[in-house]
Amino acid sequence: MPPPVVAPESLSVTFNEVGRAFGGRTVLRNVTMTVTPGEVVAILGASGCGKSTLLRAVGGLDSGFTGSLLIGDSAVTRYDERTAVGFQEPRLLPWRSIRKNIELGLPKDLSKSEGQSRVDELLELVGLSDRAHLRPREISGGMAQRASLARALARQPGVLLLDEPFGALDALTRLKMQDLLLDVHAKTGTTVLLVTHDVNEALQLADRILLLGRHESDPVEGAAVKALVSVPGTRPRDRAATDLAPLRAELYAGLGVDSR
Ligand SMILES: Nc1ncnc2c1ncn2[C@@H]1O[C@H](COP(=O)(O)OP(=O)(O)OP(=O)(O)O)[C@@H](O)[C@H]1O
């Protein structure tokens, strides 16, 4: 068996009464939970409820939150090097080849030869070895998103933060990307926080689902933890299985959608 492609030290994430307000308007409040090392947690919630805001806080991209946020045993720092972020759009530099774009994610302290062999492994992992020399406009949207995932993994993050990473892809490519992410997770063991709108994506990928939203009876503004549920069964889950139907219905109801 080949050695693991990337073997980061996967890290826990601890949210302790995390909240965020913008200009006096509370967006998020009282988020308390611990993500265990190597766990995949999907963050689900209606548009505007603060999912990206929560993810940005974990990545050290926003210092305006209240409460405390730990990665491993220590507080999140600005542009925390222990995390890497992947976005809905691949954000590749158009004038650089796919290989050079992935290189951008490498840690600065890596030697050139170590860096090159890591990029080779990542290209292999995301199935782009034969496209490495191409520029972003010469590959499909799905391939660009795979390159973006490889760039995020180049740092060997202890926590991988993905903000709607497959949201702009067509339905079939999206399913393939979900399978790729599961493959990457099985090989790297990294902790994953994944923001999504898609209940089925959350059920397919996550160990647990954090549903953010407002309880109707809440007298105060801002989204809080509406539910935190474990998804039964082991991955890869059968997409056609019916045993997740009750949980699916519960999540749709939590999002204010009638699932019938
Ligand atoms: N820098 C900012 N300044 C002011 N308001 C902000 C800022 N960042 C986010 N917000 C507001 O916070 C709320 C939550 O935004 P956020 O992007 O986290 O939601 P979301 O759940 O990720 O939404 P979507 O699913 O549509 O991406 C929104 O009302 C947004 O306008």
The ligand as a Tripos MOL2 file, in Angstrom:
@<TRIPOS>MOLECULE
LIG
   31    33     1     0     0
SMALL
NO_CHARGES

@<TRIPOS>ATOM
      1 N1        -18.3490   42.0980    6.3140 N.pl3     1 LIG1
      2 C1        -19.6690   42.1910    6.4890 C.ar      1 LIG1
      3 N2        -20.2540   43.3760    6.7730 N.ar      1 LIG1
      4 C2        -21.5790   43.4860    6.9740 C.ar      1 LIG1
      5 N3        -22.4260   42.4470    6.9210 N.ar      1 LIG1
      6 C3        -21.9130   41.2470    6.6510 C.ar      1 LIG1
      7 C4        -20.5090   41.0400    6.4210 C.ar      1 LIG1
      8 N4        -20.2890   39.7230    6.1850 N.ar      1 LIG1
      9 C5        -21.4980   39.1290    6.2360 C.ar      1 LIG1
     10 N5        -22.4660   40.0360    6.5390 N.ar      1 LIG1
     11 C6        -23.9020   39.7520    6.6990 C.3       1 LIG1
     12 O1        -24.0350   38.6410    7.5630 O.3       1 LIG1
     13 C7        -25.1090   37.8190    7.1330 C.3       1 LIG1
     14 C8        -24.6090   36.4030    6.9790 C.3       1 LIG1
     15 O2        -23.7550   36.3230    5.8540 O.3       1 LIG1
     16 P1        -23.0720   34.9830    5.4080 P.3       1 LIG1
     17 O3        -22.4210   35.2200    4.0960 O.co2     1 LIG1
     18 O4        -22.2600   34.4360    6.5050 O.co2     1 LIG1
     19 O5        -24.3460   34.0340    5.2140 O.3       1 LIG1
     20 P2        -24.4420   32.6250    4.5300 P.3       1 LIG1
     21 O6        -25.2970   31.7940    5.4050 O.co2     1 LIG1
     22 O7        -23.1030   32.0970    4.2010 O.co2     1 LIG1
     23 O8        -25.2170   33.0060    3.2050 O.3       1 LIG1
     24 P3        -25.2240   32.2940    1.7650 P.3       1 LIG1
     25 O9        -25.7430   30.9170    1.9960 O.co2     1 LIG1
     26 O10       -26.1840   33.1270    0.9740 O.co2     1 LIG1
     27 O11       -23.8280   32.3250    1.2440 O.co2     1 LIG1
     28 C9        -25.6660   38.4260    5.8610 C.3       1 LIG1
     29 O12       -26.7960   39.1630    6.1840 O.3       1 LIG1
     30 C10       -24.5520   39.3250    5.3920 C.3       1 LIG1
     31 O13       -25.0730   40.4270    4.7160 O.3       1 LIG1
@<TRIPOS>BOND
     1     1     2 1
     2     2     3 ar
     3     2     7 ar
     4     3     4 ar
     5     4     5 ar
     6     5     6 ar
     7     6     7 ar
     8     6    10 ar
     9     7     8 ar
    10     8     9 ar
    11     9    10 ar
    12    10    11 1
    13    11    12 1
    14    11    30 1
    15    12    13 1
    16    13    14 1
    17    13    28 1
    18    14    15 1
    19    15    16 1
    20    16    17 2
    21    16    18 1
    22    16    19 1
    23    19    20 1
    24    20    21 2
    25    20    22 1
    26    20    23 1
    27    23    24 1
    28    24    25 2
    29    24    26 1
    30    24    27 1
    31    28    29 1
    32    28    30 1
    33    30    31 1
@<TRIPOS>SUBSTRUCTURE
     1 LIG1         1 GROUP 0 **** ****
